[in-house]
Amino acid sequence: MVEAAGLDQQETPRLRELDWSILMARAQDGDREAYHRLLTEISPYLRMLVARRIRDRTDVEDAVQDVLLTVHAIRHTYDPARPFAPWLVTIAKRRIVDRLRIHGRNRRREVVLDIVHEGVADPQADVVHDQRHLQAAVDDLPPAQQQALRLVKLQEMSLKEASEASGTSVAALKVNIHRALKNLQKMLSDRIMP
């Protein structure tokens, strides 16, 4: 179509950008069809931009979606008197950098585990082991905390029911449950990481 009009290849990007600028201006005026066409046309361009920096295909698609969502969220900031492509590329670059930062942070935190790292070959044995630790920790709690924890958390009584069953006020139960959970957290973390 462009060649038939007698235009060379260098003029094609300028025409595309002009078309995108017009589509965005129409979209800002509420033209849904123009907005849909704009998003459809810029998606392959964005995919190409993103793929230059991000290799994982899933991350490329996620980054493109991030850019499209950002364009949608800030479309009102586009000035139709200015070129569209630089505005779009700026948004794309920022979303690409955001995704690379997230990926870098996640990669630094991830630890690759082999089967050798498994504590027990049988996952059910881990559950039994954890239950024993938890039961021992609950048994080590002061009696008032044990009772409050068992009634409200393990037997799933309401605070009112537990108060009547134990002869303890609701406020005292809340305090004992809070202290019990804090103590359990400390005891279990000490047992796991001495």
N, C-alpha and C positions, 0 to 999 in steps of 0.2 A: 504494500500500500504506500509506504514512504518512498520506495524506489520509483513507483509508478508516477508519483508526483514530481519526480526529478530532484529529490533531495538526497544528499550524500549521508553516509553513516554517522558523521559527526553531528549533524543537525538532529538526528533521531532522539538522543537523550534530552536535548533542549525542548523538543516538542512534547516528549513524554512528561517532562517536569512542568511545562506550561499546562498540559492537560490535567496533571495531578493538582496543580494550584487551583485551576478552575473547578475541579471536582470538590476540592476541600472547601473552597469558598461557597459552593452550592450546598455542601453538607452543613456548613455553619448556618446557612439560611433555612435548614430543615429539610433539604431534599434527600430523602432516605435512599432513593435509587442511586443518586450520585455518590453518596457515602458508601453504599454497598460496592459499587463499581470501584471506588478508590481503594477500599480495603482489599478487594480481590486483585487489583492490579499491583499494589505495593507489596503484597505477600511474597511473591517469588523474588522480588528485588531484596526484600528484607532477609529472606532465606539465604540468598547469595552473600549478603553482607555478614550475616551471623556465621555462616559456614566457614568464612575465612579465618575466624578466630576460635571457633568452638568445633571440635571434631566429633563429639558424640551426637549422633542423629537425634536422640531424644532431647538432649539439651538444646539442640538447634531449634527444634519445634517449640520447646518451652520458652526459649528466648524470643522467638518470633511472636508468640502469644503475649509475652510480657510487653513487647514493643507495641503491638496492636492495642493492648489494654491501656497502655500509657497514652498512645495517640488518642484513643477514645476519651480518656479522662481529662486530657488537657487540650482537646481540639479547639476550644474557645480561645486559646492563647495564640493560635496561628494568625499571623497578619497576612491577609491575601495580597497585600502590596509587595510582599517579599517572596523570594523563591521558596518553594515547598521542600525540595530535596535536601538542602542543608538543615532545615528544621527537623526533617525526618531522620537524617543521618545522625544528628546530634542526639536525638532520643535513642536511636538504635545503639549508638556507641555507649551511652550510659547504661542501658539495660544489659549489654554484653559484658561490660566491666562488672556490673553488679553480679551477674551470673558467674563470672570467673572468680570473683571474690568468694562467693558462697561455695563454689566447687573447691577452691583452694582451702578454705577453712574446714570444710567437711573432710577433705582428703587428709589434712593434718591430724584430725581427730580420730580417723578410722584406723583400726588395727586389724590386719588380716590374721585370722585365726585358722589354724589347721586342726585336724582331728586330735593332734597331740595335745592341744590346749584344753581339750575337754577334761574336766575333773573326773567324771565318771562316764563310762561308755553307755550306761543305761540312764536315759533322762528321768525315768521313774525313780531311780535311786536318788537322784538329785532332789526330787520333790520330797521324798521321805527324809532325807538328810536335812533339808530346809525346815520341814515340819518339826523335826526333833529340836533344832536350834530355837525355833520360835516357841515351842512348848517349854523348853528349859528357861528361856528368857522371861516368859510369862510367869513361870513358877518362882523366879527370882524377884519379882515385883513385891512391894509391900502389900499386905493383905487388902487394904482398902482399895488400892489401885487394881489389884487382881479382880476383886469382886465387881468393881465398876466396869472394867473392861469386859469381863465375861458376860455380865448381864446385858449391857448395852450393845457391845460390838459383836460378841460371839453368839449370844442368844437372841439378839436383835430385838430386845425389849425397848419400848419407848422410855424416855427419861422419867415420865410419870410412873410407869409400871415398875421400872427399876428402883425408883425412889420408894415406892410402897413395899416392894419385895425386900429391900435391904434396910429400910428404916433410916435412910440417908436423904438429906435434902437434894433437890435437883441441882442446886448450885454446887454442892459438895461433889455430886456425881460428875458434873462437868469438869471440875478442877481435877478430880482423880483420873478421869479418862484422859484429859490433856497431859497430865504428868506421866501417866502410864505409857502413852504413845511416845512421848519424848524419851522416857527411859528405855523403852524397847528399841527405839531408833539408835540410841547410843550403844546399848548392849549388843545389838546385832551388828552394828558397824565395827565395834571392837572385836567381836568374834570372827568376823569375816577378814578384817584387816588389823591384826594385832599390832 
